[in-house]
Amino acid sequence: MKMTIRFDGDKLFEYGLTEEEAMEPIREFFERKGIPEVSDGVFFYNGDGKIGAFSCTASFPDKFPYFLDCVETWDWDLDDHIEHCKADFIEVQRAYFS
């Protein structure tokens, strides 16, 4: 399992954030869950038992006010099946909360 999270630097600037500041709580989240960052913004776990941690990233837009507006890439690779989390999150929000 792999999740890639990357931000739009210009949008972060509008929030008064650097990419490092935006990524810090996300890195801390994955670190607490025992999921390493294998390259900038790419978190990878090869094994069982961590799917719940990856699923919990759905709370990021609520926890971090800048997240949804500034995230450029929020993709979850499940054994070569890519879920585009940002698009899916927006779709669910529109369908159920509009």
N, C-alpha and C positions, 0 to 999 in steps of 0.2 A: 504494500500500500504506500502510496506517495501523495502528498498534498503540496501544491505549489501556491504560494501567496506572494504576489508582487503588487506594489502600489504605483500609482501615477504621481510622480514627484511634484508636478505643477499643482495638482489638487491638494496634496499634503501641505504645500506651501500656503494655500488658502486657509488651512486650518492651523497654521503656525507650527507645523511639525516637520521634522526631518524623517527620512526613511528609517533611520536607526531608531528614532523615538517611536514611530508607528509599529515597527517590528518587535521592539523590546518585550511588550506584554505577550505577544504571540509566541516568541521564542521561549519565554518563561513558561507559558502554558504547556508547550510541547515537551520542554525539559522536565517539568513536573510529572508528565505522563510517561517519561522514559522513551520518548521518540526523538531521535537525533536529527539535527539539521545537517544535511549532507552537502548542500551548497546554498548560496544566498536564497532564502525563502523557500527552500525545498526540504520537506520533512519526510523521512522515509522509515518505514518499519517493515521488516520481513519476518512475519510470524503471526501467531494467533493472539487474540485477546486485546487488541488495541483499536478495533473498529469503533468502539464507543467513544474513545478519545477523539478520533477523527470526526465522528458525528457531532460531538459537542462544539465543533467550530461553528455550527449553525447559531450559536449564541453570540458570536463575535459582533454582528451588527447591533445587537442590543447593548453589549458591554462596552463597545468602543464607538462613540458617536461618529467618528470619521470613517469607520471601516467601509461601509457599503458605498459611500460616495467616492472614496479614494482608491479602493481595491481595483486593480486593473486585471489581475489574474487570480482566480481562486478556484483551482481545479483539483479534483480528487481522482487519482488514477487507481482504480481497483482492478488489478490484474489485466491491464491494457484496455479497460473500459473506462473512459473519461467522463466524469460528471462535472459539469460546469456549474459550480455551486452558486456563483453570483446570479447567473441567469435563473437557476432553479429557485433560489431564495426570492427573487423579485416576482417570479411567476406565482409562487405560493402566496406571497403577500397580497398580490393583486386579486387572486382568486378567492381568498378567504377573509381578507381584512379590508376590502374596499367597499 
